[in-house]
Amino acid sequence: MKFVMRPYHMVALGGYIVEWDFPYRNLIVVNKTSEPIKVEIPVFEKEWIPEHRALGLDIIPVKREDNFLSLWKRAHAELDMIRQ
């Protein structure tokens, strides 16, 4: 299944990670381009990350010890700077 990332938007894919032993608890996906990009979901393997980075998306892996909210706010601030 796929969904479309609108230009200059971001989403968290924690609910779409289906592997028990996936090394990250969440993925923040940021589309910093002016074009919509299709994203393959659900996320089954960590090879998903470089495949989608090659499409032009910014992928921020969130580990168990990371603070999700601070990573989200940092990515959102960077995206706001690009939008202006």
N, C-alpha and C positions, 0 to 999 in steps of 0.2 A: 504494500500500500504506500502511497505517496501523499504528501501535502505540499502546498506551495508556500514558501517564505516570501512575503511581500517585501518590496524594497525598503531598506532602512528600518527593519523590524527585528525583534529577537524573541526567542522562545526557549523554555527549559524542557528537556526531553526526559526527565526522571521517570515519568509514568510509562514511557515507551521503551525503556531498557528491560529486556525480558530474560537476559542470561543471569543465572544465579552467581556465577563467578566473574562477572564483568568488573573490571578494576576501578570503575568510577560509580559514584552513587547518582550522579546527574551529569547532564551535558547542557551547557548554555550555547545556543546556536544564534549567531548574529549575521544578518545579511546587510553588509555595509555597501552593497552595490545598488545601482539604480534599476536593476532588472529583477523580476521574480525568479526564484530558483526552486526547483522541485527537490524535496527532501524525502529520502526513503525511510519509512518507519515500519515496524519497530526496529530498534537497534539490537542486533544479535551478537556482534563481535567488534573488537576494538579496531579492526581494519576499516570500519565505517568512518572513523575520524579522518584519516588522510584522504579517503575517497571524496568526502564532502568538502574538505579544505581545498581540494583540487577544483571544485566547482566555484570557488570564490567565497565560501562561507567562513566565518571566524568561529571556530569550535573551541570552547573553554571547558575542559574536563574538570569536574568537581570531585575531589577525593573525600573520603570519609572525615578526615581531619580538617578540611577546608570550611570556611564560613561562606555558605552559599550566598547569603544576602550581600556581603561585601563584594564578592565577585560579580554578582548581578548588577549592583550599583555602579561599579567601575566600568563594566561593559556598556551600561546604559549611558554613562557620562561621555564615554568615547563616541558612542553612536550619536548623541546629541550634538557633539562638536562637528561631526561630519555633516549632519543634516542642515546646519546653519549656513 
